[in-house]
Amino acid sequence: MEGFLVDVGDLTKLLMAKEGLRREDDIDNKLAYEFSDCLWSIIILSEKYSIDLEKAFLKTMKELEIKLKK
């Protein structure tokens, strides 16, 4: 979990750079890496805690779609 938090922090810095709030070289490649790294952490954590991530994701997206239609 601590590693995931570090990865989210790194992702935050890169997103700030993408928005012009920080300086960073090769932003798009670094962003792709960090997004993938964060996704990996989420997958590993969901497996550790026996969460069916696909099922949870689809349920959440359906709920969000309903909320957005209101």
Biopython code that builds the backbone (N, CA, C, O; Angstrom):
import numpy as np
from Bio.PDB.StructureBuilder import StructureBuilder

atoms = [
    (1, "MET", "N", (0.823, -1.185, 0.000)),
    (1, "MET", "CA", (0.000, 0.000, 0.000)),
    (1, "MET", "C", (0.872, 1.255, 0.000)),
    (1, "MET", "O", (0.574, 2.231, -0.688)),
    (2, "GLU", "N", (1.945, 1.214, 0.776)),
    (2, "GLU", "CA", (2.836, 2.378, 0.818)),
    (2, "GLU", "C", (3.426, 2.667, -0.563)),
    (2, "GLU", "O", (3.551, 3.824, -0.962)),
    (3, "GLY", "N", (3.787, 1.607, -1.286)),
    (3, "GLY", "CA", (4.316, 1.782, -2.636)),
    (3, "GLY", "C", (3.294, 2.423, -3.557)),
    (3, "GLY", "O", (3.640, 3.261, -4.390)),
    (4, "PHE", "N", (2.032, 2.028, -3.407)),
    (4, "PHE", "CA", (0.959, 2.607, -4.210)),
    (4, "PHE", "C", (0.830, 4.103, -3.928)),
    (4, "PHE", "O", (0.649, 4.901, -4.848)),
    (5, "LEU", "N", (0.922, 4.474, -2.661)),
    (5, "LEU", "CA", (0.831, 5.888, -2.309)),
    (5, "LEU", "C", (1.974, 6.688, -2.927)),
    (5, "LEU", "O", (1.773, 7.812, -3.386)),
    (6, "VAL", "N", (3.161, 6.113, -2.937)),
    (6, "VAL", "CA", (4.304, 6.774, -3.582)),
    (6, "VAL", "C", (4.033, 6.923, -5.075)),
    (6, "VAL", "O", (4.294, 7.974, -5.660)),
    (7, "ASP", "N", (3.504, 5.854, -5.690)),
    (7, "ASP", "CA", (3.192, 5.904, -7.127)),
    (7, "ASP", "C", (2.144, 6.963, -7.439)),
    (7, "ASP", "O", (2.253, 7.664, -8.445)),
    (8, "VAL", "N", (1.131, 7.088, -6.589)),
    (8, "VAL", "CA", (0.099, 8.112, -6.786)),
    (8, "VAL", "C", (0.724, 9.502, -6.660)),
    (8, "VAL", "O", (0.363, 10.416, -7.401)),
    (9, "GLY", "N", (1.649, 9.657, -5.734)),
    (9, "GLY", "CA", (2.352, 10.934, -5.606)),
    (9, "GLY", "C", (3.149, 11.258, -6.858)),
    (9, "GLY", "O", (3.142, 12.396, -7.329)),
    (10, "ASP", "N", (3.840, 10.255, -7.400)),
    (10, "ASP", "CA", (4.590, 10.458, -8.640)),
    (10, "ASP", "C", (3.647, 10.804, -9.790)),
    (10, "ASP", "O", (3.952, 11.667, -10.613)),
    (11, "LEU", "N", (2.504, 10.129, -9.841)),
    (11, "LEU", "CA", (1.510, 10.403, -10.881)),
    (11, "LEU", "C", (0.991, 11.828, -10.754)),
    (11, "LEU", "O", (0.805, 12.520, -11.755)),
    (12, "THR", "N", (0.760, 12.259, -9.527)),
    (12, "THR", "CA", (0.293, 13.629, -9.288)),
    (12, "THR", "C", (1.280, 14.653, -9.820)),
    (12, "THR", "O", (0.882, 15.625, -10.462)),
    (13, "LYS", "N", (2.550, 14.445, -9.562)),
    (13, "LYS", "CA", (3.581, 15.371, -10.046)),
    (13, "LYS", "C", (3.617, 15.412, -11.564)),
    (13, "LYS", "O", (3.772, 16.479, -12.157)),
    (14, "LEU", "N", (3.473, 14.247, -12.195)),
    (14, "LEU", "CA", (3.485, 14.205, -13.660)),
    (14, "LEU", "C", (2.241, 14.862, -14.253)),
    (14, "LEU", "O", (2.331, 15.531, -15.282)),
    (15, "LEU", "N", (1.094, 14.684, -13.625)),
    (15, "LEU", "CA", (-0.122, 15.345, -14.105)),
    (15, "LEU", "C", (-0.004, 16.858, -13.958)),
    (15, "LEU", "O", (-0.482, 17.610, -14.807)),
    (16, "MET", "N", (0.631, 17.296, -12.881)),
    (16, "MET", "CA", (0.875, 18.729, -12.719)),
    (16, "MET", "C", (1.786, 19.239, -13.825)),
    (16, "MET", "O", (1.582, 20.337, -14.344)),
    (17, "ALA", "N", (2.793, 18.447, -14.189)),
    (17, "ALA", "CA", (3.696, 18.829, -15.282)),
    (17, "ALA", "C", (2.937, 18.886, -16.601)),
    (17, "ALA", "O", (3.150, 19.790, -17.408)),
    (18, "LYS", "N", (2.063, 17.929, -16.814)),
    (18, "LYS", "CA", (1.267, 17.895, -18.054)),
    (18, "LYS", "C", (0.392, 19.141, -18.160)),
    (18, "LYS", "O", (0.138, 19.637, -19.258)),
    (19, "GLU", "N", (-0.068, 19.645, -17.013)),
    (19, "GLU", "CA", (-0.899, 20.852, -16.979)),
    (19, "GLU", "C", (-0.062, 22.136, -16.953)),
    (19, "GLU", "O", (-0.613, 23.235, -16.881)),
    (20, "GLY", "N", (1.259, 21.998, -17.011)),
    (20, "GLY", "CA", (2.128, 23.164, -17.069)),
    (20, "GLY", "C", (2.462, 23.769, -15.714)),
    (20, "GLY", "O", (2.973, 24.887, -15.643)),
    (21, "LEU", "N", (2.181, 23.044, -14.643)),
    (21, "LEU", "CA", (2.437, 23.572, -13.303)),
    (21, "LEU", "C", (3.799, 23.163, -12.752)),
    (21, "LEU", "O", (4.246, 23.687, -11.731)),
    (22, "ARG", "N", (4.452, 22.230, -13.426)),
    (22, "ARG", "CA", (5.795, 21.764, -13.053)),
    (22, "ARG", "C", (6.554, 21.507, -14.341)),
    (22, "ARG", "O", (5.961, 21.410, -15.416)),
    (23, "ARG", "N", (7.862, 21.398, -14.224)),
    (23, "ARG", "CA", (8.685, 21.070, -15.392)),
    (23, "ARG", "C", (9.078, 19.603, -15.325)),
    (23, "ARG", "O", (9.485, 19.102, -14.276)),
    (24, "GLU", "N", (8.950, 18.926, -16.450)),
    (24, "GLU", "CA", (9.320, 17.515, -16.532)),
    (24, "GLU", "C", (9.535, 17.178, -18.003)),
    (24, "GLU", "O", (8.776, 17.619, -18.865)),
    (25, "ASP", "N", (10.567, 16.399, -18.282)),
    (25, "ASP", "CA", (10.827, 15.952, -19.651)),
    (25, "ASP", "C", (10.113, 14.629, -19.904)),
    (25, "ASP", "O", (9.875, 13.856, -18.976)),
    (26, "ASP", "N", (9.773, 14.374, -21.165)),
    (26, "ASP", "CA", (9.204, 13.089, -21.582)),
    (26, "ASP", "C", (7.952, 12.727, -20.777)),
    (26, "ASP", "O", (7.796, 11.590, -20.332)),
    (27, "ILE", "N", (7.077, 13.697, -20.601)),
    (27, "ILE", "CA", (5.920, 13.538, -19.723)),
    (27, "ILE", "C", (5.018, 12.379, -20.149)),
    (27, "ILE", "O", (4.613, 11.573, -19.311)),
    (28, "ASP", "N", (4.702, 12.287, -21.431)),
    (28, "ASP", "CA", (3.742, 11.266, -21.864)),
    (28, "ASP", "C", (4.227, 9.848, -21.572)),
    (28, "ASP", "O", (3.448, 9.011, -21.116)),
    (29, "ASN", "N", (5.484, 9.576, -21.827)),
    (29, "ASN", "CA", (6.015, 8.237, -21.526)),
    (29, "ASN", "C", (6.039, 7.972, -20.026)),
    (29, "ASN", "O", (5.740, 6.863, -19.583)),
    (30, "LYS", "N", (6.390, 8.977, -19.254)),
    (30, "LYS", "CA", (6.412, 8.815, -17.795)),
    (30, "LYS", "C", (4.997, 8.647, -17.246)),
    (30, "LYS", "O", (4.778, 7.880, -16.308)),
    (31, "LEU", "N", (4.037, 9.369, -17.832)),
    (31, "LEU", "CA", (2.643, 9.221, -17.418)),
    (31, "LEU", "C", (2.135, 7.809, -17.705)),
    (31, "LEU", "O", (1.484, 7.192, -16.862)),
    (32, "ALA", "N", (2.434, 7.310, -18.888)),
    (32, "ALA", "CA", (2.008, 5.955, -19.253)),
    (32, "ALA", "C", (2.567, 4.945, -18.257)),
    (32, "ALA", "O", (1.856, 4.037, -17.825)),
    (33, "TYR", "N", (3.816, 5.097, -17.896)),
    (33, "TYR", "CA", (4.441, 4.196, -16.930)),
    (33, "TYR", "C", (3.743, 4.283, -15.572)),
    (33, "TYR", "O", (3.407, 3.256, -14.982)),
    (34, "GLU", "N", (3.526, 5.499, -15.076)),
    (34, "GLU", "CA", (2.938, 5.658, -13.740)),
    (34, "GLU", "C", (1.487, 5.190, -13.689)),
    (34, "GLU", "O", (1.066, 4.590, -12.700)),
    (35, "PHE", "N", (0.714, 5.460, -14.749)),
    (35, "PHE", "CA", (-0.651, 4.945, -14.789)),
    (35, "PHE", "C", (-0.628, 3.413, -14.714)),
    (35, "PHE", "O", (-1.404, 2.806, -13.975)),
    (36, "SER", "N", (0.258, 2.812, -15.475)),
    (36, "SER", "CA", (0.377, 1.344, -15.470)),
    (36, "SER", "C", (0.831, 0.834, -14.115)),
    (36, "SER", "O", (0.321, -0.174, -13.626)),
    (37, "ASP", "N", (1.774, 1.513, -13.513)),
    (37, "ASP", "CA", (2.283, 1.126, -12.202)),
    (37, "ASP", "C", (1.176, 1.202, -11.147)),
    (37, "ASP", "O", (1.048, 0.308, -10.310)),
    (38, "CYS", "N", (0.378, 2.274, -11.190)),
    (38, "CYS", "CA", (-0.738, 2.416, -10.245)),
    (38, "CYS", "C", (-1.778, 1.325, -10.476)),
    (38, "CYS", "O", (-2.303, 0.751, -9.521)),
    (39, "LEU", "N", (-2.073, 1.040, -11.732)),
    (39, "LEU", "CA", (-3.043, -0.012, -12.042)),
    (39, "LEU", "C", (-2.562, -1.362, -11.518)),
    (39, "LEU", "O", (-3.348, -2.133, -10.968)),
    (40, "TRP", "N", (-1.276, -1.647, -11.688)),
    (40, "TRP", "CA", (-0.707, -2.892, -11.175)),
    (40, "TRP", "C", (-0.915, -2.991, -9.664)),
    (40, "TRP", "O", (-1.304, -4.040, -9.150)),
    (41, "SER", "N", (-0.650, -1.886, -8.959)),
    (41, "SER", "CA", (-0.831, -1.880, -7.510)),
    (41, "SER", "C", (-2.282, -2.147, -7.135)),
    (41, "SER", "O", (-2.549, -2.904, -6.202)),
    (42, "ILE", "N", (-3.207, -1.546, -7.838)),
    (42, "ILE", "CA", (-4.630, -1.757, -7.564)),
    (42, "ILE", "C", (-5.005, -3.214, -7.798)),
    (42, "ILE", "O", (-5.742, -3.798, -7.004)),
    (43, "ILE", "N", (-4.511, -3.800, -8.868)),
    (43, "ILE", "CA", (-4.804, -5.206, -9.164)),
    (43, "ILE", "C", (-4.260, -6.106, -8.060)),
    (43, "ILE", "O", (-4.959, -7.001, -7.583)),
    (44, "ILE", "N", (-3.022, -5.872, -7.657)),
    (44, "ILE", "CA", (-2.400, -6.692, -6.607)),
    (44, "ILE", "C", (-3.147, -6.545, -5.283)),
    (44, "ILE", "O", (-3.402, -7.538, -4.602)),
    (45, "LEU", "N", (-3.497, -5.322, -4.915)),
    (45, "LEU", "CA", (-4.225, -5.104, -3.666)),
    (45, "LEU", "C", (-5.612, -5.753, -3.704)),
    (45, "LEU", "O", (-6.056, -6.337, -2.716)),
    (46, "SER", "N", (-6.286, -5.648, -4.842)),
    (46, "SER", "CA", (-7.619, -6.261, -4.929)),
    (46, "SER", "C", (-7.524, -7.781, -4.830)),
    (46, "SER", "O", (-8.387, -8.416, -4.224)),
    (47, "GLU", "N", (-6.491, -8.364, -5.415)),
    (47, "GLU", "CA", (-6.303, -9.811, -5.299)),
    (47, "GLU", "C", (-6.005, -10.206, -3.856)),
    (47, "GLU", "O", (-6.532, -11.199, -3.354)),
    (48, "LYS", "N", (-5.158, -9.421, -3.195)),
    (48, "LYS", "CA", (-4.791, -9.713, -1.805)),
    (48, "LYS", "C", (-6.019, -9.740, -0.901)),
    (48, "LYS", "O", (-6.102, -10.562, 0.011)),
    (49, "TYR", "N", (-6.970, -8.843, -1.152)),
    (49, "TYR", "CA", (-8.153, -8.738, -0.315)),
    (49, "TYR", "C", (-9.387, -9.397, -0.935)),
    (49, "TYR", "O", (-10.519, -9.122, -0.538)),
    (50, "SER", "N", (-9.147, -10.269, -1.915)),
    (50, "SER", "CA", (-10.199, -11.087, -2.534)),
    (50, "SER", "C", (-11.359, -10.258, -3.087)),
    (50, "SER", "O", (-12.527, -10.604, -2.911)),
    (51, "ILE", "N", (-11.019, -9.171, -3.749)),
    (51, "ILE", "CA", (-12.025, -8.331, -4.393)),
    (51, "ILE", "C", (-12.043, -8.678, -5.879)),
    (51, "ILE", "O", (-11.003, -8.672, -6.538)),
    (52, "ASP", "N", (-13.232, -8.980, -6.402)),
    (52, "ASP", "CA", (-13.391, -9.206, -7.840)),
    (52, "ASP", "C", (-13.409, -7.829, -8.492)),
    (52, "ASP", "O", (-14.455, -7.185, -8.580)),
    (53, "LEU", "N", (-12.253, -7.392, -8.943)),
    (53, "LEU", "CA", (-12.082, -6.032, -9.442)),
    (53, "LEU", "C", (-12.946, -5.758, -10.669)),
    (53, "LEU", "O", (-13.529, -4.680, -10.788)),
    (54, "GLU", "N", (-13.031, -6.710, -11.569)),
    (54, "GLU", "CA", (-13.850, -6.512, -12.765)),
    (54, "GLU", "C", (-15.317, -6.308, -12.381)),
    (54, "GLU", "O", (-15.973, -5.392, -12.877)),
    (55, "LYS", "N", (-15.817, -7.154, -11.508)),
    (55, "LYS", "CA", (-17.205, -7.053, -11.059)),
    (55, "LYS", "C", (-17.448, -5.721, -10.343)),
    (55, "LYS", "O", (-18.446, -5.047, -10.600)),
    (56, "ALA", "N", (-16.537, -5.349, -9.451)),
    (56, "ALA", "CA", (-16.665, -4.092, -8.716)),
    (56, "ALA", "C", (-16.616, -2.895, -9.656)),
    (56, "ALA", "O", (-17.372, -1.937, -9.491)),
    (57, "PHE", "N", (-15.729, -2.950, -10.638)),
    (57, "PHE", "CA", (-15.600, -1.847, -11.599)),
    (57, "PHE", "C", (-16.886, -1.676, -12.398)),
    (57, "PHE", "O", (-17.397, -0.563, -12.526)),
    (58, "LEU", "N", (-17.406, -2.770, -12.933)),
    (58, "LEU", "CA", (-18.628, -2.692, -13.740)),
    (58, "LEU", "C", (-19.805, -2.178, -12.915)),
    (58, "LEU", "O", (-20.607, -1.384, -13.407)),
    (59, "LYS", "N", (-19.911, -2.618, -11.682)),
    (59, "LYS", "CA", (-20.982, -2.150, -10.792)),
    (59, "LYS", "C", (-20.846, -0.654, -10.542)),
    (59, "LYS", "O", (-21.825, 0.087, -10.621)),
    (60, "THR", "N", (-19.639, -0.220, -10.243)),
    (60, "THR", "CA", (-19.396, 1.201, -9.967)),
    (60, "THR", "C", (-19.679, 2.059, -11.196)),
    (60, "THR", "O", (-20.267, 3.133, -11.071)),
    (61, "MET", "N", (-19.272, 1.605, -12.376)),
    (61, "MET", "CA", (-19.513, 2.376, -13.598)),
    (61, "MET", "C", (-21.007, 2.504, -13.877)),
    (61, "MET", "O", (-21.474, 3.553, -14.318)),
    (62, "LYS", "N", (-21.749, 1.438, -13.619)),
    (62, "LYS", "CA", (-23.200, 1.479, -13.808)),
    (62, "LYS", "C", (-23.818, 2.494, -12.849)),
    (62, "LYS", "O", (-24.680, 3.278, -13.245)),
    (63, "GLU", "N", (-23.381, 2.481, -11.594)),
    (63, "GLU", "CA", (-23.892, 3.429, -10.605)),
    (63, "GLU", "C", (-23.548, 4.870, -10.981)),
    (63, "GLU", "O", (-24.382, 5.766, -10.842)),
    (64, "LEU", "N", (-22.338, 5.090, -11.450)),
    (64, "LEU", "CA", (-21.944, 6.440, -11.874)),
    (64, "LEU", "C", (-22.745, 6.912, -13.079)),
    (64, "LEU", "O", (-23.127, 8.079, -13.167)),
    (65, "GLU", "N", (-22.993, 5.993, -14.004)),
    (65, "GLU", "CA", (-23.789, 6.341, -15.187)),
    (65, "GLU", "C", (-25.187, 6.792, -14.780)),
    (65, "GLU", "O", (-25.708, 7.771, -15.314)),
    (66, "ILE", "N", (-25.783, 6.088, -13.849)),
    (66, "ILE", "CA", (-27.126, 6.449, -13.351)),
    (66, "ILE", "C", (-27.092, 7.833, -12.696)),
    (66, "ILE", "O", (-27.973, 8.656, -12.941)),
    (67, "LYS", "N", (-26.077, 8.090, -11.864)),
    (67, "LYS", "CA", (-25.953, 9.390, -11.203)),
    (67, "LYS", "C", (-25.765, 10.521, -12.210)),
    (67, "LYS", "O", (-26.320, 11.606, -12.042)),
    (68, "LEU", "N", (-24.983, 10.265, -13.253)),
    (68, "LEU", "CA", (-24.707, 11.313, -14.238)),
    (68, "LEU", "C", (-25.916, 11.625, -15.110)),
    (68, "LEU", "O", (-26.008, 12.717, -15.669)),
    (69, "LYS", "N", (-26.829, 10.695, -15.230)),
    (69, "LYS", "CA", (-28.035, 10.920, -16.038)),
    (69, "LYS", "C", (-29.060, 11.777, -15.304)),
    (69, "LYS", "O", (-29.986, 12.293, -15.929)),
    (70, "LYS", "N", (-28.912, 11.937, -13.999)),
    (70, "LYS", "CA", (-29.874, 12.711, -13.205)),
    (70, "LYS", "C", (-29.685, 14.177, -13.421)),
    (70, "LYS", "O", (-30.405, 14.985, -12.835)),
]
sb = StructureBuilder()
sb.init_structure("model")
sb.init_model(0)
sb.init_chain("A")
sb.init_seg("    ")
for serial, (resi, resn, name, xyz) in enumerate(atoms, 1):
    if name == "N":
        sb.init_residue(resn, " ", resi, " ")
    sb.init_atom(name, np.array(xyz, "f"), 0.0, 1.0, " ", f" {name:<3s}", serial, name[0])
structure = sb.get_structure()
